[in-house]
Amino acid sequence: MAVRAAVLPAVGSPLEITGIDLPDPGPGQIRVRLAAAGVCHSDLSLSNGTMRVPVPAVLGHEGAGTVVAVGEGVGHVAPGDGVVLNWAPSCGACHACSLGEIWLCANALNGAADVYARTTEGTDLHPGLNVAAFAEETVVSAACVLPVPDGIPLTDAALLGCAVLTGYGAVHHSARVRQGETVAVFGVGGVGLAALQAARIAGASKIVAVDVSAEKEELARAAGATDYVLASENTAREIRALTGKQGVDVAVECAGRAVSIRTAWDSTRRGGRTTVVGIGGKDQQVTFNALEIFHWGRTLTGCVYGNSDPAVDLPVLAEHVRAGRLDLSALVTERISLDGIPAAFENMLAGKGGRALVVF
């Protein structure tokens, strides 16, 4: 059956909106009709080669939809069920999984090398980050779907699959923000906006948002920022001035750039914690000297997928949504059609917006 999808023909090439041929689901597979998909900066990282995946590929990893058909052996969902796509399913058997660190699963992205569909001309296609959500329909492994929590519309649920899990997890699982602590979030995209809300939920006393764009201040304050700092060479100094010259307890870096990682580190107090969520390229080199590492006593950590377990965290996030503590609509700056994805990529390159949501 032919459906429309956004295809990356080669690394560095523009996305092409075209028809693809999807097979019926095989054993252990599920076919999903997408309701919505978020346009995440990670998709841009795939398209420009920062993160390597086999191409040609259908991108998109943050989505939700309705089960259309299931293959043999699938029992946890049925046709008609609403599901959230999980782009990084854990294998349960590797060393990381045995330690309970399923977000570091060594086999999570094995499915990205599979051929899951073909162009109408017969060219093999790979499923981006396992789930190929930039398409009207997709076929995924049963491990890549989770039931949508009760009371969450499918279009909102799409954002739970990456931006919210990552931003919330960075604050709650990686940085472990405590009541009354001060927090700075660098980068006010979809993940940054989720991190700001998560810091508010955690009870942070001061939440400083930092971005290169003055236009994002309103978005940041709506998400929970108490202060807004326009990124410059004086950013760390401004943040210390806002915190009694101490620096924040926690900095969450969501941009993946060397300068913002270094500034996030410089903005934390002595003994503070910096969590890096943003995905940067190999050319983004961050330098520290040995004396400052000793003297400042700060902690610098990476954070993959919010250090989250989607099966455990989705119900928690859903409860925050139902209680009004987490506003998923605040993450969406524009709703677009499938044809609008290439333009949304251009906006991300220009540093605009929080999250474009593709609504099918």
C-alpha positions as CSV (number, residue, x, y, z in Angstrom):
1,M,0.0,0.0,0.0
2,A,1.4,3.4,-1.0
3,V,1.6,6.3,1.5
4,R,3.2,9.7,1.5
5,A,6.4,10.2,3.5
6,A,9.4,12.6,4.0
7,V,12.4,10.8,2.5
8,L,16.1,11.7,3.1
9,P,17.7,10.5,-0.1
10,A,21.3,11.1,1.1
11,V,23.1,12.8,4.0
12,G,23.1,16.5,3.4
13,S,20.2,16.4,0.8
14,P,16.9,18.1,1.2
15,L,14.0,16.0,2.3
16,E,11.6,14.8,-0.5
17,I,7.9,14.4,0.1
18,T,7.0,11.4,-2.0
19,G,5.1,8.1,-2.1
20,I,6.5,4.9,-0.6
21,D,5.3,1.3,-0.6
22,L,4.7,-0.1,2.9
23,P,4.4,-3.9,3.4
24,D,1.9,-5.6,5.7
25,P,3.3,-6.1,9.2
26,G,5.2,-9.3,9.6
27,P,5.6,-11.4,12.8
28,G,6.3,-9.1,15.8
29,Q,5.4,-6.0,13.8
30,I,2.7,-3.3,13.9
31,R,1.3,-0.9,11.3
32,V,0.4,2.5,12.7
33,R,-1.5,5.4,11.1
34,L,0.1,8.5,12.3
35,A,-2.0,11.2,14.0
36,A,0.9,13.6,14.6
37,A,4.7,13.7,14.6
38,G,7.0,16.3,16.2
39,V,9.9,17.8,14.1
40,C,12.8,17.3,16.5
41,H,16.4,18.7,16.2
42,S,17.6,15.1,16.2
43,D,16.0,14.7,12.8
44,L,18.1,17.6,11.6
45,S,21.2,15.9,13.1
46,L,20.4,12.8,11.1
47,S,19.9,14.7,7.9
48,N,23.2,16.6,8.1
49,G,25.3,13.6,9.2
50,T,25.9,14.6,12.9
51,M,24.3,11.3,13.7
52,R,24.8,8.5,11.2
53,V,22.0,6.3,10.0
54,P,21.7,4.2,6.8
55,V,20.1,6.2,3.9
56,P,17.9,6.6,2.0
57,A,15.6,6.8,5.1
58,V,12.3,8.1,6.3
59,L,13.0,10.4,9.2
60,G,10.8,11.3,12.2
61,H,11.0,9.6,15.6
62,E,8.5,11.5,17.8
63,G,5.0,10.4,17.0
64,A,1.7,8.9,18.0
65,G,-1.1,7.2,16.0
66,T,-3.6,4.4,15.7
67,V,-2.8,0.8,15.2
68,V,-4.1,-0.4,11.8
69,A,-2.9,-4.0,11.8
70,V,-0.7,-6.3,13.8
71,G,1.5,-9.2,12.8
72,E,1.7,-12.6,14.3
73,G,2.7,-12.7,18.0
74,V,1.7,-9.2,18.9
75,G,-0.6,-9.1,21.9
76,H,-0.1,-5.9,23.9
77,V,-2.0,-3.7,21.3
78,A,-4.8,-4.3,18.8
79,P,-6.2,-2.5,15.7
80,G,-7.9,0.7,16.8
81,D,-5.6,1.3,19.8
82,G,-3.8,4.6,20.2
83,V,0.0,4.3,20.6
84,V,3.1,6.4,21.3
85,L,6.1,5.5,19.2
86,N,9.3,4.6,21.2
87,W,12.3,5.2,18.9
88,A,14.8,3.6,21.3
89,P,13.3,0.3,22.6
90,S,15.6,-1.6,25.0
91,C,16.7,-5.2,24.3
92,G,16.7,-6.2,28.0
93,A,19.8,-8.3,27.5
94,C,22.8,-6.1,26.9
95,H,25.1,-4.9,29.7
96,A,23.4,-1.5,30.0
97,C,20.0,-3.1,30.2
98,S,21.3,-5.5,32.9
99,L,22.3,-2.5,34.9
100,G,18.8,-0.9,34.5
101,E,20.2,1.8,32.2
102,I,17.9,1.0,29.4
103,W,18.4,4.4,27.8
104,L,21.9,3.3,27.0
105,C,20.8,0.0,25.4
106,A,23.5,-1.2,22.9
107,N,20.9,-2.6,20.6
108,A,18.2,0.1,20.7
109,L,18.9,1.4,17.2
110,N,19.6,-1.9,15.4
111,G,16.3,-1.5,13.6
112,A,17.5,1.6,11.8
113,A,19.6,-0.6,9.6
114,D,16.6,-2.7,8.4
115,V,14.8,-2.2,5.1
116,Y,11.3,-1.5,6.1
117,A,9.7,0.0,2.9
118,R,10.6,0.9,-0.7
119,T,10.0,4.0,-2.8
120,T,7.5,3.6,-5.6
121,E,10.5,3.1,-7.9
122,G,11.7,0.2,-5.8
123,T,14.6,1.8,-3.9
124,D,15.1,0.3,-0.4
125,L,14.3,2.6,2.5
126,H,15.5,2.5,6.1
127,P,13.4,3.7,9.1
128,G,15.4,6.6,10.4
129,L,15.5,6.1,14.2
130,N,13.5,2.9,14.0
131,V,10.0,4.3,13.6
132,A,9.9,6.5,10.4
133,A,7.2,8.9,11.8
134,F,7.4,11.4,8.9
135,A,4.8,9.4,7.0
136,E,1.1,8.9,6.9
137,E,1.6,5.3,8.1
138,T,4.6,3.3,9.3
139,V,5.4,-0.3,10.1
140,V,7.5,-0.8,13.3
141,S,8.6,-3.5,15.7
142,A,6.1,-4.3,18.5
143,A,8.8,-3.1,20.9
144,C,8.5,0.4,19.4
145,V,5.0,1.1,20.5
146,L,3.5,1.9,23.9
147,P,-0.3,2.4,24.7
148,V,-1.3,6.1,24.8
149,P,-2.1,6.9,28.5
150,D,-5.8,7.6,29.2
151,G,-7.0,11.1,28.7
152,I,-4.2,12.2,26.4
153,P,-5.2,13.2,22.8
154,L,-3.1,11.5,20.1
155,T,-1.8,14.8,18.7
156,D,-0.5,15.8,22.2
157,A,0.8,12.3,22.9
158,A,3.2,12.5,20.0
159,L,5.3,15.0,22.0
160,L,5.7,12.5,24.8
161,G,7.8,10.3,22.6
162,C,10.9,12.4,22.7
163,A,10.8,16.1,23.7
164,V,8.9,15.6,26.9
165,L,10.6,12.4,28.0
166,T,14.0,14.0,27.3
167,G,13.4,17.4,28.9
168,Y,11.6,16.0,31.9
169,G,14.1,13.2,32.4
170,A,17.0,15.5,32.1
171,V,15.6,17.5,35.1
172,H,14.2,14.6,37.2
173,H,16.5,11.6,36.4
174,S,19.8,13.1,35.4
175,A,20.1,16.4,37.2
176,R,17.7,15.3,40.0
177,V,16.6,18.9,40.7
178,R,15.3,19.3,44.2
179,Q,12.7,21.6,45.7
180,G,14.1,25.1,46.1
181,E,17.1,24.7,43.8
182,T,17.9,27.2,41.0
183,V,18.0,26.0,37.4
184,A,19.2,27.4,34.1
185,V,18.1,25.9,30.8
186,F,20.2,26.6,27.7
187,G,18.2,26.4,24.4
188,V,14.5,27.1,24.2
189,G,13.4,24.5,21.6
190,G,11.0,21.7,22.3
191,V,13.3,19.9,24.8
192,G,14.2,23.1,26.5
193,L,10.6,24.1,26.9
194,A,9.9,20.7,28.4
195,A,12.9,21.1,30.8
196,L,11.6,24.5,31.9
197,Q,8.2,22.9,32.8
198,A,9.9,20.0,34.5
199,A,12.0,22.4,36.6
200,R,8.8,24.2,37.7
201,I,7.2,20.8,38.6
202,A,10.3,19.9,40.6
203,G,9.8,23.1,42.7
204,A,12.8,25.1,41.5
205,S,12.9,28.5,43.1
206,K,14.4,30.3,40.1
207,I,14.4,29.1,36.5
208,V,16.6,31.0,34.0
209,A,16.0,30.4,30.3
210,V,18.9,31.2,27.9
211,D,18.7,31.4,24.2
212,V,20.2,33.3,21.2
213,S,16.7,34.5,20.2
214,A,14.9,37.3,22.0
215,E,11.7,36.1,20.3
216,K,11.6,33.0,22.5
217,E,11.2,34.9,25.8
218,E,7.5,34.7,25.8
219,L,7.6,30.9,25.1
220,A,10.1,30.4,27.9
221,R,8.2,32.4,30.5
222,A,4.9,30.6,29.6
223,A,6.8,27.3,30.2
224,G,7.9,28.4,33.7
225,A,11.0,30.6,33.3
226,T,11.3,33.2,36.0
227,D,14.1,35.0,34.1
228,Y,15.3,35.2,30.5
229,V,18.9,35.8,29.4
230,L,19.9,36.5,25.8
231,A,22.9,34.4,25.1
232,S,26.2,36.4,24.9
233,E,29.7,36.3,26.2
234,N,28.3,37.7,29.4
235,T,25.7,35.0,30.0
236,A,27.5,33.3,32.9
237,R,28.0,36.6,34.6
238,E,24.4,37.6,34.2
239,I,23.2,34.2,35.7
240,R,25.5,34.6,38.7
241,A,24.1,38.1,39.2
242,L,20.6,36.6,39.3
243,T,21.7,34.1,41.9
244,G,23.5,36.1,44.5
245,K,26.8,35.8,42.6
246,Q,26.7,32.0,43.3
247,G,25.5,30.5,40.0
248,V,22.7,28.1,39.6
249,D,22.5,24.7,41.3
250,V,21.7,23.0,38.0
251,A,22.3,23.9,34.3
252,V,20.6,21.9,31.6
253,E,22.2,22.3,28.1
254,C,19.8,21.6,25.2
255,A,21.6,23.0,22.2
256,G,24.6,20.7,21.8
257,R,27.1,23.5,21.1
258,A,30.5,23.8,22.6
259,V,30.0,27.4,23.6
260,S,26.7,26.8,25.4
261,I,28.1,23.7,27.2
262,R,31.0,25.6,28.5
263,T,28.8,28.5,29.5
264,A,26.4,26.2,31.3
265,W,29.3,24.8,33.3
266,D,30.5,28.3,34.1
267,S,27.0,29.3,35.2
268,T,26.7,26.7,37.9
269,R,27.8,27.3,41.5
270,R,30.7,25.6,43.1
271,G,29.5,22.0,43.5
272,G,26.7,22.5,41.0
273,R,25.5,20.1,38.3
274,T,25.5,20.5,34.5
275,T,23.5,18.0,32.4
276,V,24.1,18.0,28.6
277,V,21.1,16.9,26.6
278,G,21.9,18.6,23.2
279,I,23.5,16.6,20.4
280,G,26.6,18.2,19.1
281,G,29.0,17.3,16.3
282,K,32.5,16.0,16.8
283,D,33.8,19.4,15.8
284,Q,32.3,20.9,19.0
285,Q,35.2,20.6,21.3
286,V,34.8,21.7,25.0
287,T,37.9,22.5,27.0
288,F,38.5,22.5,30.8
289,N,41.7,22.8,32.8
290,A,42.6,20.4,35.6
291,L,42.7,23.1,38.3
292,E,39.2,24.3,37.7
293,I,37.7,20.8,37.7
294,F,39.3,20.3,41.2
295,H,38.5,23.8,42.5
296,W,34.8,24.1,41.4
297,G,33.8,20.6,42.3
298,R,31.1,20.7,39.6
299,T,29.6,17.6,37.9
300,L,29.2,17.4,34.1
301,T,27.1,14.6,32.8
302,G,25.6,13.5,29.5
303,C,22.0,12.6,29.2
304,V,20.5,10.2,26.6
305,Y,16.7,10.2,26.1
306,G,16.3,11.9,29.5
307,N,17.7,8.7,31.2
308,S,14.1,7.6,31.0
309,D,12.2,4.4,30.9
310,P,9.3,5.2,28.6
311,A,7.1,2.4,29.9
312,V,7.5,3.8,33.5
313,D,7.6,7.5,32.7
314,L,4.8,7.9,30.3
315,P,2.1,7.3,32.9
316,V,3.8,9.7,35.2
317,L,3.9,12.4,32.5
318,A,0.3,11.7,31.7
319,E,-0.7,12.4,35.3
320,H,1.1,15.7,35.2
321,V,-0.8,16.6,32.0
322,R,-4.2,15.6,33.4
323,A,-3.4,17.6,36.6
324,G,-2.6,20.7,34.6
325,R,1.1,20.7,35.7
326,L,2.4,19.9,32.3
327,D,1.1,21.8,29.2
328,L,2.0,19.9,26.0
329,S,0.5,22.6,23.8
330,A,3.1,25.1,25.2
331,L,5.8,23.1,23.3
332,V,4.2,23.5,19.9
333,T,4.9,26.7,18.0
334,E,3.2,25.7,14.8
335,R,1.1,22.9,13.4
336,I,2.0,21.9,9.9
337,S,1.2,19.3,7.2
338,L,3.6,16.7,5.9
339,D,4.5,19.0,3.1
340,G,5.7,21.6,5.6
341,I,8.5,19.5,7.1
342,P,11.3,20.9,4.8
343,A,10.4,24.4,5.8
344,A,10.3,23.4,9.5
345,F,13.9,22.1,9.0
346,E,14.9,25.5,7.7
347,N,13.4,27.2,10.7
348,M,15.4,25.0,13.0
349,L,18.6,25.9,11.2
350,A,17.7,29.5,11.7
351,G,17.1,28.9,15.4
352,K,13.4,29.7,15.3
353,G,10.5,28.3,17.3
354,G,10.0,25.5,19.9
355,R,8.5,22.5,18.2
356,A,6.7,22.2,14.8
357,L,4.0,19.5,15.0
358,V,3.0,17.6,11.8
359,V,-0.7,16.8,12.0
360,F,-1.9,14.1,9.6
